[in-house]
């Protein structure tokens, strides 16, 4: 005659192992979710910085274009110290 304990004991052991597996899976999911949030935050910061750099590049490019056009098309140049004349401190009114 077989003992009635092996089957229920085996089932309890399997339930316990599966419960531990569920707890571990949830723990890992939380860890991965936190890592995902950190990566999304870093991505947002990089995107913001990229946008700022693009704006700066556009502004710099515009100033270079203005200088090139002033030099080439309008024959303008930056005056030397000899060519410049300081204004009087209080201009007459």
ABEGO torsion letter per residue (X at the ends): XBBAAAAAAAAAAAAAAAAAAAAAAAAAAAAAAAAAAAAAAAAAAAAAAAAAAAAAAAAAAAAAAAAAAAAAAAGBBBBBAAABBBBBABBBX
